[in-house]
Amino acid sequence: MPVRVRDAEVCAAFYPVRADAARAVLAYSGLDVVEALPGKAVCALLFVDYRDGDLGAYHEFGMAFLVRRPGVTGSQQGLADLRQAGLFVHWLPVDQEFTLEAGRALWGFPKELADIDLRLRSPYKRCVLRKDGRLVLDLLIRPGVPAPGLTAMAPPDVYTHRDGVTRHLPWSVRVRGARARPGGALIRLGNHPIAKELSELGLPRRAMFTATISHAELVFGEAHAI
C-alpha cells in the first residue's frame, strides 16, 4: 500500500432509479441511498481502461450507487447534496485474474471475471459487457464539453462489501481531460441477471448526466471495516 494507477481512461453515466428498489438491492450493505429527487436514487454505470498501474493493464466495469455516508441523517436529500454522497460499489467485473484476486483480497471489491469490450478511440465511447456468454449491456457515451470543475472536485468516499463486512476505502485521484454533459448515453440491456436487476430498478432511457476523463491517476489506500 498504497496501490497506484498511473494512467486510466474513465467513462460514466448516472441514472435516476427507483429509490425503494435501490434500497432493496443494497440492503446487504447496511448503507442507504441518497435521494437526488423524491423517490429517486442515483445509479452510476462506468467503464475504465486501466493502461498502467501496479495491478497491470485491464478493463473494468462498475455498477455503483450514491449513498449516505455512515452517520449522516436522512436530512441529506436533493441534487445539491450529491457532492456530499459516498459511492457504494455493488458490482465490479474485470477481465484479468490478478486484479480480480487483488481487488477482492485488499479492498473487498465485488469483482468477477467478464468479457469487457471497450471501444474508446472513436468520438463515441462504448462498452459491450458480457458475462457467462450472455449480454449484460451495451453502453454508448458521447463526450460533452470540457468540465474543469470535475478536476477540482474531491472524490467521493468509496464503500465496498464482501464476506459480510462493509468497508471504507480511502483513495485519491488526479484528472486531466474531463468532459461532461446532461444526458449523453445510449444503453441496451441484455438477458443477464444483472441486466434484469437494472431493468427492475427502473433504469430510464435517458441518463441524468455523463462524464468522461481521458487521463486519471489514482491512489488506493488500505480499506477499513465500518
C-alpha positions as a LaTeX table, in Angstrom:
\begin{tabular}{lrrr}
\hline
Residue & $x$ (\AA) & $y$ (\AA) & $z$ (\AA) \\
\hline
Met1 & 0.00 & 0.00 & 0.00 \\
Pro2 & $-0.75$ & 2.36 & $-1.46$ \\
Val3 & $-1.63$ & 0.88 & $-4.86$ \\
Arg4 & $-1.14$ & 3.32 & $-7.71$ \\
Val5 & $-2.71$ & 3.67 & $-11.14$ \\
Arg6 & $-0.60$ & 5.90 & $-13.36$ \\
Asp7 & $-2.89$ & 6.13 & $-16.39$ \\
Ala8 & $-6.57$ & 5.28 & $-16.85$ \\
Glu9 & $-9.46$ & 6.46 & $-19.03$ \\
Val10 & $-12.85$ & 6.64 & $-17.34$ \\
Cys11 & $-16.38$ & 6.96 & $-18.76$ \\
Ala12 & $-19.52$ & 7.15 & $-16.61$ \\
Ala13 & $-23.27$ & 7.57 & $-16.92$ \\
Phe14 & $-25.50$ & 8.49 & $-13.97$ \\
Tyr15 & $-29.14$ & 7.37 & $-14.00$ \\
Pro16 & $-32.11$ & 8.18 & $-11.74$ \\
Val17 & $-33.62$ & 4.92 & $-10.46$ \\
Arg18 & $-36.35$ & 3.92 & $-8.02$ \\
Ala19 & $-35.09$ & 4.59 & $-4.51$ \\
Asp20 & $-37.16$ & 1.79 & $-2.97$ \\
Ala21 & $-35.76$ & $-0.73$ & $-5.45$ \\
Ala22 & $-32.20$ & 0.53 & $-4.90$ \\
Arg23 & $-32.62$ & 0.19 & $-1.12$ \\
Ala24 & $-33.72$ & $-3.42$ & $-1.58$ \\
Val25 & $-30.68$ & $-4.13$ & $-3.76$ \\
Leu26 & $-28.26$ & $-2.60$ & $-1.21$ \\
Ala27 & $-29.90$ & $-3.95$ & 1.97 \\
Tyr28 & $-26.99$ & $-6.35$ & 2.49 \\
Ser29 & $-24.53$ & $-3.44$ & 2.89 \\
Gly30 & $-26.21$ & $-1.59$ & 5.75 \\
Leu31 & $-25.95$ & 1.66 & 3.75 \\
Asp32 & $-28.78$ & 3.85 & 2.47 \\
Val33 & $-29.10$ & 5.62 & $-0.84$ \\
Val34 & $-29.24$ & 9.37 & $-1.28$ \\
Glu35 & $-32.47$ & 10.55 & $-2.91$ \\
Ala36 & $-31.43$ & 13.05 & $-5.56$ \\
Leu37 & $-35.11$ & 13.68 & $-6.24$ \\
Pro38 & $-38.10$ & 12.47 & $-4.21$ \\
Gly39 & $-38.25$ & 8.70 & $-4.65$ \\
Lys40 & $-35.18$ & 8.65 & $-6.91$ \\
Ala41 & $-31.72$ & 7.29 & $-6.14$ \\
Val42 & $-28.69$ & 7.53 & $-8.47$ \\
Cys43 & $-27.10$ & 4.52 & $-10.15$ \\
Ala44 & $-23.68$ & 5.04 & $-11.75$ \\
Leu45 & $-22.55$ & 2.83 & $-14.63$ \\
Leu46 & $-18.90$ & 3.29 & $-15.50$ \\
Phe47 & $-16.21$ & 1.63 & $-17.56$ \\
Val48 & $-12.47$ & 2.07 & $-17.17$ \\
Asp49 & $-9.43$ & 1.29 & $-19.28$ \\
Tyr50 & $-6.54$ & 0.82 & $-16.82$ \\
Arg51 & $-3.50$ & 1.31 & $-19.03$ \\
Asp52 & $-0.67$ & 1.49 & $-16.49$ \\
Gly53 & $-0.75$ & 0.63 & $-12.80$ \\
Asp54 & 0.51 & $-1.61$ & $-10.02$ \\
Leu55 & $-2.15$ & $-4.22$ & $-10.83$ \\
Gly56 & $-1.32$ & $-4.25$ & $-14.55$ \\
Ala57 & $-3.42$ & $-3.28$ & $-17.56$ \\
Tyr58 & $-7.05$ & $-4.37$ & $-17.65$ \\
His59 & $-10.64$ & $-3.35$ & $-18.37$ \\
Glu60 & $-13.27$ & $-2.82$ & $-15.68$ \\
Phe61 & $-16.99$ & $-2.11$ & $-15.50$ \\
Gly62 & $-18.71$ & $-0.77$ & $-12.41$ \\
Met63 & $-22.28$ & $-0.60$ & $-11.13$ \\
Ala64 & $-22.48$ & 1.69 & $-8.10$ \\
Phe65 & $-24.94$ & 3.81 & $-6.12$ \\
Leu66 & $-24.70$ & 7.17 & $-4.42$ \\
Val67 & $-25.20$ & 6.57 & $-0.70$ \\
Arg68 & $-25.25$ & 8.47 & 2.56 \\
Arg69 & $-22.01$ & 8.31 & 4.46 \\
Pro70 & $-22.39$ & 6.32 & 7.69 \\
Gly71 & $-23.71$ & 8.59 & 10.43 \\
Val72 & $-25.31$ & 11.09 & 8.05 \\
Thr73 & $-29.02$ & 11.51 & 8.79 \\
Gly74 & $-31.97$ & 11.48 & 6.45 \\
Ser75 & $-31.75$ & 15.24 & 6.03 \\
Gln76 & $-29.25$ & 14.69 & 3.22 \\
Gln77 & $-31.57$ & 14.91 & 0.23 \\
Gly78 & $-31.68$ & 16.60 & $-3.13$ \\
Leu79 & $-29.40$ & 17.35 & $-6.06$ \\
Ala80 & $-27.41$ & 19.90 & $-4.07$ \\
Asp81 & $-26.32$ & 17.18 & $-1.64$ \\
Leu82 & $-24.87$ & 14.75 & $-4.20$ \\
Arg83 & $-21.38$ & 16.18 & $-3.71$ \\
Gln84 & $-21.53$ & 15.02 & $-0.10$ \\
Ala85 & $-22.61$ & 11.49 & $-1.01$ \\
Gly86 & $-20.45$ & 8.38 & $-0.94$ \\
Leu87 & $-20.23$ & 5.77 & $-3.69$ \\
Phe88 & $-21.08$ & 2.14 & $-2.92$ \\
Val89 & $-19.68$ & $-0.36$ & $-5.42$ \\
His90 & $-22.31$ & $-3.07$ & $-5.95$ \\
Trp91 & $-20.76$ & $-5.00$ & $-8.89$ \\
Leu92 & $-17.32$ & $-4.69$ & $-10.47$ \\
Pro93 & $-16.48$ & $-7.12$ & $-13.29$ \\
Val94 & $-12.92$ & $-7.12$ & $-14.69$ \\
Asp95 & $-11.20$ & $-9.05$ & $-17.47$ \\
Gln96 & $-7.96$ & $-10.13$ & $-15.74$ \\
Glu97 & $-7.34$ & $-12.68$ & $-12.95$ \\
Phe98 & $-4.69$ & $-10.75$ & $-11.00$ \\
Thr99 & $-6.76$ & $-7.63$ & $-10.43$ \\
Leu100 & $-9.73$ & $-9.88$ & $-9.59$ \\
Glu101 & $-7.86$ & $-11.56$ & $-6.73$ \\
Ala102 & $-6.14$ & $-8.38$ & $-5.55$ \\
Gly103 & $-9.35$ & $-6.34$ & $-5.57$ \\
Arg104 & $-11.22$ & $-8.93$ & $-3.54$ \\
Ala105 & $-8.44$ & $-9.56$ & $-1.02$ \\
Leu106 & $-7.22$ & $-5.99$ & $-0.47$ \\
Trp107 & $-10.43$ & $-3.95$ & $-0.56$ \\
Gly108 & $-13.41$ & $-6.30$ & $-0.64$ \\
Phe109 & $-14.40$ & $-5.24$ & $-4.15$ \\
Pro110 & $-17.18$ & $-7.41$ & $-5.68$ \\
Lys111 & $-15.02$ & $-8.34$ & $-8.67$ \\
Glu112 & $-15.94$ & $-11.07$ & $-11.15$ \\
Leu113 & $-14.45$ & $-12.10$ & $-14.46$ \\
Ala114 & $-16.32$ & $-10.93$ & $-17.56$ \\
Asp115 & $-15.79$ & $-10.11$ & $-21.22$ \\
Ile116 & $-15.43$ & $-6.31$ & $-21.41$ \\
Asp117 & $-15.08$ & $-4.90$ & $-24.92$ \\
Leu118 & $-14.10$ & $-1.21$ & $-24.73$ \\
Arg119 & $-14.09$ & 0.95 & $-27.85$ \\
Leu120 & $-12.55$ & 4.28 & $-26.89$ \\
Arg121 & $-10.74$ & 5.54 & $-29.97$ \\
Ser122 & $-13.78$ & 6.97 & $-31.78$ \\
Pro123 & $-15.68$ & 10.16 & $-30.84$ \\
Tyr124 & $-18.13$ & 7.91 & $-29.00$ \\
Lys125 & $-17.05$ & 5.78 & $-26.03$ \\
Arg126 & $-18.58$ & 2.31 & $-26.00$ \\
Cys127 & $-18.61$ & $-0.66$ & $-23.64$ \\
Val128 & $-20.06$ & $-4.05$ & $-24.58$ \\
Leu129 & $-20.23$ & $-6.21$ & $-21.44$ \\
Arg130 & $-20.84$ & $-9.97$ & $-21.47$ \\
Lys131 & $-20.83$ & $-12.37$ & $-18.55$ \\
Asp132 & $-21.03$ & $-16.16$ & $-18.86$ \\
Gly133 & $-21.63$ & $-15.77$ & $-22.59$ \\
Arg134 & $-24.71$ & $-13.56$ & $-22.09$ \\
Leu135 & $-25.01$ & $-9.87$ & $-22.91$ \\
Val136 & $-25.32$ & $-7.69$ & $-19.83$ \\
Leu137 & $-25.40$ & $-4.34$ & $-21.60$ \\
Asp138 & $-24.13$ & $-2.25$ & $-24.48$ \\
Leu139 & $-23.45$ & 1.32 & $-23.27$ \\
Leu140 & $-22.51$ & 4.20 & $-25.56$ \\
Ile141 & $-21.41$ & 7.58 & $-24.17$ \\
Arg142 & $-21.00$ & 10.78 & $-26.15$ \\
Pro143 & $-18.41$ & 13.08 & $-24.51$ \\
Gly144 & $-19.61$ & 16.55 & $-23.63$ \\
Val145 & $-17.90$ & 19.90 & $-23.15$ \\
Pro146 & $-14.71$ & 20.49 & $-21.11$ \\
Ala147 & $-15.51$ & 20.38 & $-17.39$ \\
Pro148 & $-12.66$ & 21.87 & $-15.33$ \\
Gly149 & $-14.91$ & 21.71 & $-12.28$ \\
Leu150 & $-14.63$ & 17.92 & $-12.26$ \\
Thr151 & $-10.87$ & 18.25 & $-11.97$ \\
Ala152 & $-11.19$ & 20.32 & $-8.80$ \\
Met153 & $-13.87$ & 18.20 & $-7.08$ \\
Ala154 & $-12.88$ & 15.98 & $-4.17$ \\
Pro155 & $-13.55$ & 12.31 & $-4.94$ \\
Pro156 & $-16.48$ & 10.67 & $-3.12$ \\
Asp157 & $-15.88$ & 8.25 & $-0.27$ \\
Val158 & $-15.95$ & 4.69 & $-1.65$ \\
Tyr159 & $-17.58$ & 1.74 & 0.12 \\
Thr160 & $-17.45$ & $-1.99$ & $-0.62$ \\
His161 & $-18.95$ & $-5.13$ & 0.92 \\
Arg162 & $-17.64$ & $-8.68$ & 0.94 \\
Asp163 & $-17.96$ & $-11.69$ & 3.27 \\
Gly164 & $-20.45$ & $-9.85$ & 5.47 \\
Val165 & $-18.20$ & $-6.82$ & 6.03 \\
Thr166 & $-18.79$ & $-3.30$ & 4.70 \\
Arg167 & $-15.56$ & $-1.35$ & 4.19 \\
His168 & $-14.49$ & 2.23 & 3.58 \\
Leu169 & $-11.74$ & 2.68 & 1.00 \\
Pro170 & $-9.52$ & 5.80 & 1.13 \\
Trp171 & $-8.40$ & 6.95 & $-2.29$ \\
Ser172 & $-7.37$ & 9.99 & $-4.27$ \\
Val173 & $-7.43$ & 10.92 & $-7.94$ \\
Arg174 & $-5.84$ & 13.46 & $-10.30$ \\
Val175 & $-7.72$ & 14.18 & $-13.51$ \\
Arg176 & $-6.99$ & 15.66 & $-16.92$ \\
Gly177 & $-9.26$ & 15.92 & $-19.92$ \\
Ala178 & $-12.61$ & 15.84 & $-18.08$ \\
Arg179 & $-15.79$ & 16.39 & $-20.08$ \\
Ala180 & $-19.45$ & 16.31 & $-19.01$ \\
Arg181 & $-22.96$ & 16.89 & $-20.32$ \\
Pro182 & $-26.62$ & 16.28 & $-19.49$ \\
Gly183 & $-27.83$ & 13.02 & $-20.98$ \\
Gly184 & $-25.29$ & 11.76 & $-23.48$ \\
Ala185 & $-25.74$ & 7.99 & $-23.14$ \\
Leu186 & $-27.46$ & 5.20 & $-25.06$ \\
Ile187 & $-27.91$ & 1.84 & $-23.34$ \\
Arg188 & $-29.19$ & $-1.56$ & $-24.45$ \\
Leu189 & $-29.75$ & $-4.20$ & $-21.79$ \\
Gly190 & $-29.21$ & $-7.88$ & $-22.46$ \\
Asn191 & $-30.62$ & $-11.03$ & $-20.87$ \\
His192 & $-28.15$ & $-11.49$ & $-18.00$ \\
Pro193 & $-29.48$ & $-11.35$ & $-14.38$ \\
Ile194 & $-27.66$ & $-8.05$ & $-13.81$ \\
Ala195 & $-29.49$ & $-6.61$ & $-16.82$ \\
Lys196 & $-32.74$ & $-7.75$ & $-15.22$ \\
Glu197 & $-31.69$ & $-6.08$ & $-11.95$ \\
Leu198 & $-31.05$ & $-2.81$ & $-13.79$ \\
Ser199 & $-34.42$ & $-3.06$ & $-15.50$ \\
Glu200 & $-36.19$ & $-3.66$ & $-12.18$ \\
Leu201 & $-34.52$ & $-0.53$ & $-10.81$ \\
Gly202 & $-36.50$ & 1.41 & $-13.40$ \\
Leu203 & $-33.43$ & 2.44 & $-15.39$ \\
Pro204 & $-34.69$ & 5.13 & $-17.79$ \\
Arg205 & $-33.64$ & 5.62 & $-21.38$ \\
Arg206 & $-32.04$ & 8.97 & $-20.62$ \\
Ala207 & $-29.14$ & 9.46 & $-18.21$ \\
Met208 & $-29.11$ & 12.42 & $-15.80$ \\
Phe209 & $-25.61$ & 13.27 & $-16.99$ \\
Thr210 & $-22.44$ & 11.64 & $-18.31$ \\
Ala211 & $-18.75$ & 12.28 & $-17.74$ \\
Thr212 & $-15.55$ & 11.18 & $-19.46$ \\
Ile213 & $-11.95$ & 11.51 & $-18.28$ \\
Ser214 & $-9.15$ & 10.97 & $-20.76$ \\
His215 & $-6.40$ & 10.65 & $-18.13$ \\
Ala216 & $-6.74$ & 9.76 & $-14.46$ \\
Glu217 & $-4.11$ & 8.91 & $-11.86$ \\
Leu218 & $-5.45$ & 7.06 & $-8.82$ \\
Val219 & $-4.05$ & 6.03 & $-5.45$ \\
Phe220 & $-5.82$ & 3.42 & $-3.29$ \\
Gly221 & $-5.10$ & 3.05 & 0.42 \\
Glu222 & $-5.95$ & 0.33 & 2.89 \\
Ala223 & $-9.65$ & $-0.44$ & 3.39 \\
His224 & $-11.18$ & $-0.41$ & 6.89 \\
Ala225 & $-14.31$ & $-2.14$ & 8.15 \\
Ile226 & $-17.12$ & 0.16 & 9.28 \\
\hline
\end{tabular}
